[in-house]
Structures are given as C-alpha cells and as structure tokens.
Amino acid sequence: MTPSILAAFLYGLFTLIGGIIGYTKSRSQVSLISGCFFGVLLLSGALAALKGNPWGLTLAMIITTLLVIVFILRWLKTRKVMPAGMMVGLGLLSLAVMLLG
C-alpha cells in the first residue's frame, strides 16, 4: 500500500466517521448522508487504487479537493475548528500525500 492510497483510505475513514458523529451529536441528517456518501467514495477510490486502477486515486483526489473547499467555506462561516478546521487540515495533508506520494 502506497502512502497515497493510505492517505485516501484514512481521509475516507475520517469523513465517514465524522458524518456519523455529526449525526449522533446534533441529529444532522445532512452530516450523516454526506459523510457516508463521500466517505464511501473515498474508500472506493482507495480500494480501486489498491487493486491497480489509476482512476481510483484520481477519484480520491477530486473528492478530497471538493471536501477541502466545502470545509474551508464552512470554517470561514462558523470560525469553528471542529469539525471544519480539522477536516481542512486533514484534507490538505491527505491531498499533499496523494499528489506527492
């Protein structure tokens, strides 16, 4: 497993778990649906890349970029580090590893 695939896999897990936590803490169905949807897409991309499909890592990078943009906008709006700031930081780190690894 390359560092790029590991980064996609871990960010997918964080996204999936974050959506579930968002739902349990504030009953946000949007958090649950979007966290599960994007988390599964990231995990699918990581799995595809692990199986040797080059589009898997591309999918993971596109989804990560989209999530970083969404969480930057949310962070600017709410000024809260949790969860928006944390997801921006983890997303940027994951994206850097995917691009360089």
C-alpha positions in Angstrom: 0.0 0.0 0.0 1.5 3.3 -1.1 1.3 6.5 1.1 -1.2 7.9 -1.4 -3.6 5.1 -1.1 -3.2 5.1 2.7 -3.9 8.8 2.8 -7.1 8.3 0.7 -8.2 5.4 2.9 -7.6 7.3 6.2 -9.3 10.5 5.0 -12.2 8.4 3.8 -12.5 6.8 7.3 -12.4 10.2 9.0 -15.1 11.5 6.6 -17.3 8.5 7.2 -16.8 8.5 11.0 -17.2 12.3 11.1 -20.6 12.1 9.3 -21.8 9.5 11.9 -20.5 11.7 14.8 -22.2 14.7 13.3 -25.5 12.9 13.3 -25.2 11.5 16.8 -24.2 14.9 18.3 -26.7 17.2 16.5 -29.1 14.8 14.7 -27.9 16.3 11.4 -29.1 14.1 8.6 -27.0 16.1 6.1 -23.9 15.2 8.0 -24.8 11.6 8.1 -25.7 11.4 4.4 -22.8 13.5 3.1 -20.3 11.9 5.4 -21.3 8.4 4.4 -21.5 9.3 0.7 -18.2 11.0 0.4 -16.5 8.6 2.9 -17.6 5.6 0.8 -16.4 7.4 -2.4 -13.0 8.0 -0.9 -12.8 4.4 0.4 -13.8 3.1 -3.0 -11.2 5.2 -4.7 -8.5 3.9 -2.3 -9.6 0.3 -2.9 -9.6 0.8 -6.6 -6.1 2.3 -6.5 -5.0 -0.6 -4.3 -6.3 -3.0 -7.0 -4.2 -1.2 -9.6 -6.9 1.1 -11.2 -5.3 4.5 -11.8 -8.7 6.2 -11.7 -9.1 5.3 -8.0 -6.5 7.8 -6.8 -7.8 10.4 -9.2 -11.3 10.0 -7.8 -9.9 10.3 -4.2 -8.0 13.5 -5.1 -11.1 15.1 -6.7 -13.3 14.2 -3.7 -10.7 15.4 -1.3 -10.3 18.7 -3.1 -14.1 19.2 -3.1 -14.3 18.5 0.6 -11.4 20.8 1.4 -13.3 23.6 -0.5 -16.6 22.9 1.3 -14.9 22.8 4.7 -12.9 26.0 4.0 -16.2 27.7 3.3 -17.8 26.2 6.4 -14.8 27.2 8.5 -14.9 30.8 7.3 -18.6 30.9 8.0 -18.6 29.3 11.5 -15.0 30.0 12.7 -15.1 26.7 14.4 -12.1 24.4 14.4 -14.2 21.3 15.0 -15.1 19.8 12.6 -14.4 22.3 9.7 -10.9 23.3 10.6 -9.8 19.8 11.4 -11.2 18.5 8.1 -9.5 21.2 6.1 -6.1 20.3 7.8 -6.6 16.6 7.3 -7.8 17.1 3.8 -4.9 19.3 2.8 -2.4 16.8 4.4 -4.1 13.9 2.6 -4.1 15.8 -0.7 -0.5 16.6 -0.4 0.4 13.0 0.3 -1.7 11.8 -2.6 -0.1 14.3 -5.0 3.5 13.7 -3.9 3.3 10.1 -2.9 
